[in-house]
Amino acid sequence: MLIRLAQTEADLRRCLPALLALRPHLTAEQILALVQEQQAHERFSVAFVDLGDETDAPAVITFRKMTLLVSGKTIYIDDLSTLPTARGNGYAGALLDFVIDHARQAGFQQVSLDSGHGENRAEAHRLYLNKRFRISSHHFSLPI
């Protein structure tokens, strides 16, 4: 299994099905436009599992590099998604390891993420806890 950064539009298009599995309220074209905007202006990256052919990526992680007063140099994971048909193969864990290793090598102090609540999130939460993430806050939002 190879994990690589999406650097071209073709790479990003291979990631769209996995991102749509997590963000079904968006269209593929909306995701592509949002990701390209974030890559251009927000220190945003997309990494994916590449099975060695040109098929869709079975799993994708998106993350951004930030500096925060609360945590210093931080990598924030926006999305971690595996196609339903590809779950159980260790892809999500490998993508988390990739980002954590990247953070360590680049001198970051923290990797963080938010995760929703609900029965369908139990496996994701188990993975985060197994990777030694801790529940450190509540996340509040106000739609405007």
N, C-alpha and C positions, 0 to 999 in steps of 0.2 A: 504494500500500500504506500503510495506516494502522496504527500500533502504539499500543495504548492499555492502560492499567492496568485489570485486572478489579476492578470495584468493587461489583458486585452478584452475587447467587447465579446469576442468569441468565448473566452474563458468565462466571462460573466453570464453569458447566455446559457452555458452549461450548468451554472449554479441556480438559475431561475426556478426550475421545478422544486428543488429542495427549499428554497426561500418561500415559494408559494405555499408549500405544505404548512409552513408556520404562519404565514401572513396571507390567508385566503381572501381577506378584504381588499387586497391590491391586485392589480393585473400585472402580468409579466412586464409590460412596457412601463408601468408606473414604477415597479421595483428597479428596473434597469436605469431609468432616469434618476431616481433618488440615489441609488448607489453611485452612479457616475458623478452626481453633484457632490456627494459626500467625499468621494475619493479626491475630487478636485480641490475641495476647500476645507476639509475637516480632519485630516490625518487619519482617514478611514481606510481599512483594508478588508479584503475578502480572501479567505483561504478555503480550499476545498480538497476533498479526497479525489485523486485522479487514479482511475483504475488502469491507466495505460492505453486507453483508446479514446475515441472522441465522443463517447456516450455522456449522458447527463451525469453530473456529479451526484453520488449517492448521499453526500453530506457536506454541509457548508457551515462556516463560522464567519461572522463579521465582527470587527472590533475597531476601536479607535484609541489613539494615544492622546492622553490629556495630562495636564498638571493641575492638581486640585490642592487647596489649602489643607483639607482634611486628610489626604493620603499621599501627597507628593506626586511623583511621576506614576501615572496609573494607566493601565490598559483596561478599557471598558468593553465588555463583550455585549454587543447589541443582539445578535441572533446566533443560535446554534440549532441547526435543523438537519434531520435525517429523513430521507424519503421513507414513507411507511413500509415499503417493500424491502428496504435495506437495513431496518432496525435490527439490533442484536448482533451486529458484526464488529462492534468496537470502534466504529467510525467517530462517534461523538467524543468518546474518551481520547482518541488519538488527536482530534482537533483541539481539544482542551490542552492536552500535553504540548502540542505545537505552540499554542499561544503562550502558555506558561513558560516554556523554554525560551521563546522569543523575548518575553518580558525580563527574564533573568539575565539573558545575554546582553540585553540593551540597557541594563541598569535601572529597571523600573522597580518601584517599591511595592506595587499592588496590582493584582488583577481582580476586577469586580464585575458583577452582572446582577441584573434583576430577573426574577422569575415569577410568573403568575401563580396563583393558587388554584387548587381544584384537583379532583381525582385524576385527571389526565396528566398531571404534572408530577406524580409520585416518582416515576422512573427518572425523570430529569433531576429532581431534587436529590434522589439517592446517588446519582452520578456526581453531582456537585459536592455533596458531603463526602463521598468516597475520594474525591480529588482534594480534600482538605479545605474546601471553601467553608466558611462559617456564615451563619445568618447574623448579620451585623446591624440591620436597620429595617425600618418600615419605609416603604417608598410611597409618597403622597403625590397626587397629580390633580390638576384642575384643568379640565378641557375649556378652551376659550374659542 
